[in-house]
Amino acid sequence: MDKYSILNKIFETKIVAVIRGNDAQEAIKISKGAVEGGIQAIELTYTTPQIGDAFKELQDIDALLGAGTVLDSETARHAILAGAKFIVSPFFVEDVALLCNRYGIPYMPGCMTVREIAMAFEAGCDVMKLFPANNFDPSFIKSVHGPLPNVKIMPTGGINLENINAWLEAGAVATGIGSDLNKAYQMGGYEAVVELSSKYIQKSKK
């Protein structure tokens, strides 16, 4: 799958599930629940212990598998070799941008200011992760599109069932959700993740 096919699939599904597990097995269960609920893009974070085991277990899952909380190029390369189809960071890392460009892998760095967004865009980043999005109003996207009309923005952090449509209607190409899925798993297990993921998919299609 080439870079633009990966991006188009993310834009079509509109939701990236950010999976943070207490261990690899928990991350695997939450990921499988999210996919069963209809989510087609999974971001496995490198804050999860033994995350490599999760990548191995989920290689054949019917969804895009990406890596999150990638802080350096060494981790990015590890993730790509493990099967990650996209890379996400909490902030822009130039070395990661260079590596992802070399491999033809989409890179989505966290940005909070127009300057950070412009720097990442000029480095060849395909999507800017507005993070943490709960510090902003959806109208921020329109403001950015004034001087930078071609920038694609994916808000992450604080996205929930109540505000996801507002972000998508404001011009977000996709949204990152995470804490809701983890809370659902802790409270109701696998089936709760499936149910909540299905609700997010239904919301995103309205």
Backbone bond lengths (Angstrom), bond angles and torsions (degrees), N, CA, C in turn:
res aa  C-N    CA-C-N  psi(-1)  N-CA   C-N-CA  omega(-1)  CA-C   N-CA-C  phi
1 M - - - 1.468 - - 1.525 109.27 -
2 D 1.353 116.54 125.18 1.446 118.58 -177.86 1.525 111.36 -82.69
3 K 1.324 114.56 171.53 1.464 122.20 -174.34 1.527 112.61 -54.80
4 Y 1.310 117.10 -44.20 1.459 119.90 -174.39 1.525 111.92 -76.48
5 S 1.315 117.25 -27.93 1.468 120.54 173.67 1.523 110.07 -67.12
6 I 1.333 116.05 -38.77 1.472 120.99 177.79 1.526 110.02 -63.51
7 L 1.330 116.12 -48.35 1.464 120.29 179.90 1.520 111.51 -61.66
8 N 1.321 116.80 -43.44 1.464 119.97 -179.21 1.520 111.98 -62.75
9 K 1.334 116.47 -35.75 1.461 119.03 178.72 1.531 110.28 -67.25
10 I 1.333 116.79 -39.32 1.461 120.47 176.96 1.530 110.12 -64.23
11 F 1.323 117.21 -42.11 1.463 120.76 179.96 1.524 111.04 -66.34
12 E 1.314 116.83 -34.09 1.465 120.52 179.93 1.527 111.58 -71.39
13 T 1.319 116.96 -42.20 1.466 119.94 -177.52 1.522 112.00 -78.92
14 K 1.360 116.52 -27.34 1.466 124.21 174.33 1.533 114.65 69.40
15 I 1.320 117.79 -3.70 1.466 120.42 -177.05 1.523 110.01 -134.21
16 V 1.323 115.60 131.04 1.463 121.94 170.80 1.519 107.37 -115.06
17 A 1.321 116.84 121.32 1.466 121.33 178.87 1.525 108.99 -84.53
18 V 1.321 116.85 115.74 1.470 122.58 -179.99 1.528 107.62 -90.04
19 I 1.326 116.55 109.05 1.468 121.55 -171.90 1.520 111.20 -102.08
20 R 1.337 115.56 115.20 1.468 122.10 174.22 1.529 107.78 -117.97
21 G 1.317 116.48 111.27 1.462 120.05 -179.56 1.510 111.93 -107.67
22 N 1.318 115.74 156.90 1.467 119.97 173.19 1.522 110.89 -68.35
23 D 1.326 115.36 -22.57 1.464 121.90 173.83 1.522 108.01 -157.66
24 A 1.313 116.51 177.09 1.461 120.52 -175.63 1.521 111.78 -62.95
25 Q 1.320 117.67 -39.49 1.469 120.31 -177.93 1.523 111.56 -63.94
26 E 1.324 116.41 -39.08 1.465 119.23 177.40 1.529 110.04 -65.25
27 A 1.322 116.59 -43.00 1.463 120.55 178.39 1.524 110.99 -60.88
28 I 1.308 117.23 -38.76 1.466 121.92 178.91 1.528 110.39 -63.62
29 K 1.328 116.57 -45.39 1.471 120.05 -178.36 1.526 111.51 -65.49
30 I 1.335 116.79 -43.30 1.467 119.74 179.75 1.526 109.83 -65.32
31 S 1.326 116.93 -40.69 1.465 121.11 179.35 1.529 110.75 -61.63
32 K 1.308 116.51 -46.78 1.473 120.00 -179.50 1.524 111.20 -64.33
33 G 1.335 116.28 -37.08 1.456 119.64 177.31 1.516 111.66 -65.47
34 A 1.332 116.43 -41.09 1.463 120.85 179.18 1.525 110.95 -63.16
35 V 1.327 116.59 -42.33 1.467 120.44 179.72 1.524 110.76 -67.73
36 E 1.313 117.47 -40.59 1.470 119.67 177.19 1.529 110.67 -61.98
37 G 1.330 116.38 -30.96 1.458 120.71 177.79 1.515 113.58 -78.74
38 G 1.337 117.67 -5.50 1.451 121.03 174.38 1.514 116.08 113.69
39 I 1.334 118.16 -5.27 1.464 120.39 179.74 1.529 109.52 -74.44
40 Q 1.330 115.84 134.68 1.457 120.45 -172.58 1.527 114.63 -111.60
41 A 1.331 117.25 5.54 1.475 120.39 178.14 1.524 108.67 -138.13
42 I 1.306 116.72 121.61 1.462 123.58 -176.52 1.521 109.73 -117.63
43 E 1.323 116.27 127.23 1.466 122.08 176.83 1.530 108.66 -109.12
44 L 1.325 116.96 106.70 1.466 122.08 177.77 1.523 108.28 -85.96
45 T 1.319 117.15 121.23 1.462 119.46 -174.99 1.521 112.16 -88.65
46 Y 1.315 114.54 146.50 1.459 120.58 -179.49 1.528 112.91 -80.20
47 T 1.312 117.92 7.97 1.472 120.99 169.84 1.532 110.53 -83.98
48 T 1.312 117.38 -10.47 1.463 121.91 179.67 1.528 109.81 -83.04
49 P 1.333 118.47 124.78 1.470 120.70 178.44 1.531 111.46 -58.97
50 Q 1.329 116.29 142.70 1.470 122.94 179.60 1.528 112.38 53.87
51 I 1.324 116.80 39.94 1.465 119.91 -176.65 1.521 112.02 -61.51
52 G 1.334 116.66 -24.95 1.461 119.59 177.55 1.518 112.37 -58.50
53 D 1.343 116.89 -34.60 1.465 121.07 178.17 1.520 110.83 -64.37
54 A 1.333 115.81 -36.38 1.464 120.03 178.94 1.527 110.58 -66.48
55 F 1.333 116.97 -41.64 1.467 119.61 177.83 1.528 110.72 -60.66
56 K 1.326 117.10 -42.22 1.469 120.45 179.66 1.524 111.12 -62.88
57 E 1.328 116.48 -44.74 1.469 121.53 -177.28 1.520 112.52 -66.95
58 L 1.333 116.28 -31.51 1.467 120.43 -172.26 1.527 113.75 -101.10
59 Q 1.327 118.01 11.80 1.464 120.74 -176.91 1.524 112.93 -57.23
60 D 1.317 117.72 -34.52 1.464 120.83 -176.01 1.520 112.75 -99.49
61 I 1.322 117.76 11.58 1.459 120.63 -179.07 1.532 109.72 -67.33
62 D 1.322 116.46 147.71 1.464 121.32 -176.60 1.525 110.45 -84.63
63 A 1.327 115.66 64.37 1.470 122.21 -179.89 1.519 108.78 -167.37
64 L 1.330 115.73 160.42 1.459 120.25 172.17 1.518 109.13 -69.86
65 L 1.306 116.54 135.28 1.458 121.60 179.00 1.526 108.71 -112.65
66 G 1.343 116.19 121.41 1.450 120.72 179.05 1.517 111.29 -124.87
67 A 1.319 116.28 177.36 1.461 121.68 -179.08 1.518 109.75 -122.45
68 G 1.345 115.60 138.11 1.451 120.57 179.49 1.520 112.45 -123.01
69 T 1.317 115.82 170.50 1.466 123.65 -175.76 1.532 109.53 54.26
70 V 1.319 115.18 43.22 1.467 121.90 177.87 1.527 107.52 -89.90
71 L 1.328 116.45 115.07 1.463 121.53 -171.53 1.518 114.65 -103.56
72 D 1.341 117.12 -10.23 1.464 119.54 -177.81 1.523 109.87 -154.81
73 S 1.322 115.36 167.37 1.461 120.14 -175.99 1.528 112.38 -68.25
74 E 1.340 116.86 -30.26 1.473 119.45 178.28 1.519 110.62 -62.63
75 T 1.329 115.92 -44.00 1.465 120.27 178.65 1.525 110.66 -67.02
76 A 1.331 116.52 -39.22 1.462 120.24 178.35 1.531 110.74 -60.12
77 R 1.327 116.49 -44.19 1.465 119.99 -179.72 1.526 110.57 -65.49
78 H 1.326 117.29 -40.95 1.463 121.82 176.96 1.521 109.72 -57.62
79 A 1.334 115.98 -45.18 1.459 120.85 -177.89 1.527 111.38 -65.59
80 I 1.310 116.59 -43.31 1.464 120.59 -179.48 1.526 110.42 -63.24
81 L 1.326 116.55 -43.58 1.470 120.47 178.23 1.527 111.37 -66.34
82 A 1.344 116.47 -25.94 1.472 121.12 177.99 1.519 111.87 -81.16
83 G 1.333 117.03 -8.58 1.455 120.04 176.81 1.513 116.01 116.61
84 A 1.336 118.69 4.56 1.467 120.91 -179.68 1.522 110.65 -66.02
85 K 1.320 116.04 132.87 1.460 122.12 -179.71 1.527 112.23 -98.35
86 F 1.313 117.20 -10.19 1.460 121.72 173.80 1.521 108.50 -153.04
87 I 1.330 115.94 155.85 1.461 122.27 -175.79 1.528 108.99 -124.03
88 V 1.331 115.79 136.31 1.465 121.90 -178.91 1.529 109.37 -128.89
89 S 1.325 116.71 137.44 1.465 122.77 177.04 1.526 109.76 -126.08
90 P 1.336 117.72 155.12 1.466 119.74 175.23 1.516 112.81 -74.91
91 F 1.361 116.59 -14.11 1.468 122.44 177.58 1.524 107.88 -152.54
92 F 1.325 116.30 166.40 1.457 121.00 -177.44 1.528 111.32 -74.15
93 V 1.322 116.17 129.92 1.467 122.81 176.27 1.529 107.54 -125.81
94 E 1.312 116.85 112.21 1.465 121.04 -174.35 1.522 112.07 -59.11
95 D 1.338 117.85 -41.40 1.461 120.28 -179.37 1.530 111.73 -63.05
96 V 1.316 116.08 -34.76 1.467 119.71 177.78 1.527 109.80 -68.69
97 A 1.327 116.79 -39.76 1.470 120.60 177.34 1.524 110.64 -60.09
98 L 1.324 116.52 -44.38 1.463 120.69 -179.92 1.525 111.26 -62.79
99 L 1.331 115.85 -44.09 1.458 120.20 -179.14 1.525 110.94 -64.23
100 C 1.323 116.91 -45.31 1.466 120.53 -178.86 1.522 111.39 -65.62
101 N 1.326 116.75 -38.24 1.467 119.55 175.64 1.530 110.44 -61.67
102 R 1.322 115.71 -39.23 1.467 120.74 -179.09 1.532 111.17 -63.73
103 Y 1.345 115.79 -39.60 1.462 120.78 -178.24 1.529 112.88 -88.78
104 G 1.329 117.98 -7.26 1.457 120.30 -177.63 1.505 112.70 71.35
105 I 1.338 116.15 37.30 1.463 122.52 -178.00 1.530 108.90 -112.56
106 P 1.331 119.16 132.36 1.469 120.47 177.29 1.530 111.73 -61.64
107 Y 1.316 115.45 137.25 1.471 121.73 178.06 1.524 108.62 -121.58
108 M 1.334 116.01 129.43 1.458 122.95 -177.28 1.531 109.60 -123.29
109 P 1.321 117.35 91.72 1.468 120.04 -178.59 1.529 111.97 -86.16
110 G 1.326 115.95 149.98 1.452 120.82 175.48 1.522 110.88 -72.73
111 C 1.323 116.24 133.62 1.470 121.99 179.22 1.524 108.90 -137.99
112 M 1.335 116.33 147.88 1.460 120.55 179.07 1.519 112.99 -124.43
113 T 1.317 118.11 -16.95 1.462 121.08 -176.90 1.519 110.20 -126.32
114 V 1.321 115.59 161.76 1.463 120.37 177.71 1.529 109.92 -61.66
115 R 1.327 117.47 -37.18 1.470 120.78 178.58 1.529 110.84 -62.61
116 E 1.321 117.14 -45.84 1.467 120.47 178.79 1.523 110.86 -62.79
117 I 1.325 116.43 -41.34 1.458 120.80 178.81 1.528 110.38 -62.29
118 A 1.337 116.86 -44.18 1.465 121.22 -179.72 1.526 111.22 -63.76
119 M 1.328 117.50 -41.72 1.465 121.13 179.88 1.531 110.64 -62.87
120 A 1.325 116.29 -44.49 1.466 120.38 -179.69 1.527 110.66 -66.54
121 F 1.321 116.24 -39.53 1.461 121.26 179.80 1.523 110.30 -62.77
122 E 1.321 116.35 -43.89 1.460 120.79 -179.89 1.530 112.04 -67.82
123 A 1.342 116.62 -22.82 1.467 120.98 177.66 1.527 111.78 -84.93
124 G 1.332 116.39 3.44 1.460 119.78 175.99 1.511 115.69 92.81
125 C 1.334 117.25 12.82 1.464 119.83 178.89 1.527 109.97 -71.50
126 D 1.309 115.83 140.32 1.458 120.99 -172.27 1.524 113.28 -88.45
127 V 1.313 115.89 -35.05 1.468 121.60 -178.74 1.517 107.95 -138.64
128 M 1.331 116.99 136.15 1.453 121.16 177.10 1.529 108.83 -99.70
129 K 1.306 115.66 124.65 1.462 120.10 177.10 1.530 108.45 -84.62
130 L 1.315 117.24 108.26 1.462 120.56 176.28 1.523 106.95 -73.91
131 F 1.335 115.78 109.27 1.461 120.27 -171.53 1.519 111.78 -144.71
132 P 1.341 116.65 134.55 1.466 127.25 -8.37 1.522 111.65 -79.98
133 A 1.324 116.22 129.98 1.462 121.52 -174.00 1.523 113.26 -66.42
134 N 1.333 116.80 -21.30 1.473 118.07 -179.58 1.525 112.49 -70.73
135 N 1.322 117.50 -3.68 1.468 121.31 172.99 1.520 112.00 -89.59
136 F 1.338 117.20 -1.09 1.455 121.38 -173.84 1.523 111.20 -129.09
137 D 1.333 114.59 165.13 1.454 123.03 171.81 1.530 107.00 -102.78
138 P 1.333 118.24 148.71 1.466 119.54 179.29 1.526 114.26 -53.20
139 S 1.327 117.55 -26.05 1.467 120.66 -179.97 1.531 112.36 -64.31
140 F 1.334 117.36 -14.11 1.467 121.49 177.81 1.520 110.77 -58.60
141 I 1.333 116.75 -34.81 1.463 120.11 -178.76 1.525 110.68 -62.80
142 K 1.333 116.37 -44.79 1.471 119.68 178.38 1.522 110.64 -61.90
143 S 1.322 116.62 -38.07 1.465 120.27 179.32 1.524 110.97 -63.46
144 V 1.324 116.74 -41.61 1.464 120.89 178.94 1.521 110.72 -66.59
145 H 1.331 115.96 -38.38 1.461 120.06 -177.52 1.528 112.89 -69.17
146 G 1.330 117.05 -12.14 1.462 119.49 173.50 1.520 110.80 -60.82
147 P 1.347 118.00 -63.93 1.464 120.01 179.16 1.526 114.40 -81.95
148 L 1.346 116.98 -22.14 1.468 120.84 -176.20 1.531 109.83 -128.89
149 P 1.329 117.79 70.69 1.468 121.15 -172.30 1.527 115.44 -65.81
150 N 1.330 117.51 -20.48 1.464 120.06 -175.65 1.526 113.91 -94.70
151 V 1.327 116.80 -0.53 1.464 120.48 -178.15 1.527 110.64 -75.80
152 K 1.315 115.36 134.76 1.465 121.39 177.04 1.532 108.23 -101.66
153 I 1.336 116.68 131.06 1.460 121.38 -173.18 1.535 110.83 -122.97
154 M 1.332 114.95 133.79 1.462 122.48 176.96 1.529 109.17 -121.88
155 P 1.332 118.82 99.80 1.463 120.02 178.35 1.523 111.58 -67.86
156 T 1.312 115.76 139.51 1.466 122.31 179.66 1.523 108.30 -144.52
157 G 1.329 116.02 138.46 1.465 120.33 -179.00 1.515 109.63 101.06
158 G 1.323 116.22 104.81 1.455 119.87 -179.11 1.515 114.20 89.40
159 I 1.326 118.15 5.26 1.463 120.93 176.29 1.526 108.38 -78.07
160 N 1.323 116.01 132.01 1.469 120.46 179.93 1.524 110.30 -143.78
161 L 1.328 116.62 -178.63 1.464 120.55 -176.70 1.526 112.16 -64.46
162 E 1.327 116.05 -25.23 1.460 120.02 -177.08 1.536 112.14 -79.82
163 N 1.328 118.04 -29.56 1.473 118.48 -174.34 1.527 115.05 -116.16
164 I 1.316 118.52 -3.35 1.466 119.97 -175.68 1.520 111.88 -59.65
165 N 1.335 117.64 -40.67 1.461 119.62 -179.44 1.524 112.15 -66.83
166 A 1.336 116.78 -35.67 1.459 120.03 178.75 1.528 110.27 -61.45
167 W 1.327 116.90 -40.28 1.466 120.79 179.10 1.532 111.19 -68.20
168 L 1.325 116.37 -43.67 1.463 119.60 -179.43 1.529 110.76 -65.70
169 E 1.318 116.32 -40.92 1.463 120.32 178.87 1.530 111.72 -67.14
170 A 1.346 115.98 -25.93 1.470 120.43 179.47 1.528 112.15 -78.63
171 G 1.341 116.96 -9.54 1.460 119.25 176.91 1.517 115.57 118.99
172 A 1.332 118.50 4.31 1.467 120.06 176.61 1.524 109.84 -63.48
173 V 1.334 116.95 134.10 1.468 119.95 179.56 1.523 111.24 -77.82
174 A 1.334 115.73 -21.71 1.460 122.48 177.67 1.523 106.74 -167.17
175 T 1.328 116.25 173.26 1.470 121.25 177.60 1.524 109.06 -134.35
176 G 1.314 115.88 149.01 1.454 120.93 175.45 1.514 109.42 -104.86
177 I 1.326 116.97 126.67 1.466 120.82 177.15 1.522 108.49 -121.61
178 G 1.314 117.00 144.81 1.460 118.34 -177.64 1.508 114.72 -150.54
179 S 1.320 116.71 -61.52 1.464 120.17 -172.60 1.518 112.26 -60.00
180 D 1.332 117.54 -34.93 1.466 120.36 178.60 1.524 111.54 -60.66
181 L 1.335 116.38 -41.36 1.465 119.59 -179.23 1.520 111.39 -68.10
182 N 1.341 115.90 -40.09 1.468 119.26 178.01 1.516 111.26 -64.45
183 K 1.334 116.35 -41.98 1.473 120.01 178.22 1.515 110.85 -63.44
184 A 1.332 116.42 -40.44 1.460 120.23 179.15 1.524 110.91 -61.86
185 Y 1.336 116.00 -41.30 1.467 119.66 -179.89 1.528 110.99 -66.07
186 Q 1.318 116.44 -42.29 1.461 119.98 -179.11 1.529 111.70 -64.65
187 M 1.319 115.97 -34.08 1.464 119.91 -176.11 1.531 113.39 -89.56
188 G 1.346 116.19 -35.68 1.464 118.08 -173.59 1.507 115.87 -133.28
189 G 1.335 116.98 5.61 1.453 120.25 177.05 1.519 114.41 72.84
190 Y 1.310 114.49 -160.74 1.465 122.76 -173.51 1.527 112.32 -55.74
191 E 1.320 117.29 -48.24 1.463 120.84 -175.79 1.523 111.73 -62.84
192 A 1.324 117.06 -33.07 1.467 120.52 178.13 1.523 110.73 -66.17
193 V 1.331 116.64 -36.07 1.468 120.95 177.20 1.527 110.26 -66.50
194 V 1.327 116.63 -43.33 1.466 120.96 178.24 1.526 110.29 -59.24
195 E 1.323 116.40 -47.07 1.459 121.20 -177.82 1.527 112.12 -63.85
196 L 1.335 116.80 -45.23 1.459 120.22 -179.45 1.528 111.23 -67.12
197 S 1.317 117.27 -40.42 1.466 121.00 178.45 1.523 110.50 -60.36
198 S 1.320 116.48 -41.38 1.453 121.49 177.89 1.528 111.29 -61.93
199 K 1.308 117.34 -38.35 1.471 121.44 178.42 1.525 110.51 -65.70
200 Y 1.326 116.80 -40.29 1.465 120.16 177.45 1.530 111.26 -63.16
201 I 1.319 116.57 -42.27 1.458 120.15 179.16 1.516 110.62 -62.68
202 Q 1.305 116.66 -43.77 1.467 120.99 179.14 1.532 110.46 -61.33
203 K 1.311 115.82 -42.07 1.474 120.67 179.55 1.519 111.00 -63.47
204 S 1.311 116.74 -43.28 1.459 121.15 -175.11 1.520 112.89 -67.25
205 K 1.334 117.18 -18.77 1.460 121.36 -178.17 1.520 112.54 -90.69
206 K 1.323 117.49 -5.86 1.474 120.30 -177.78 1.530 110.67 -79.70
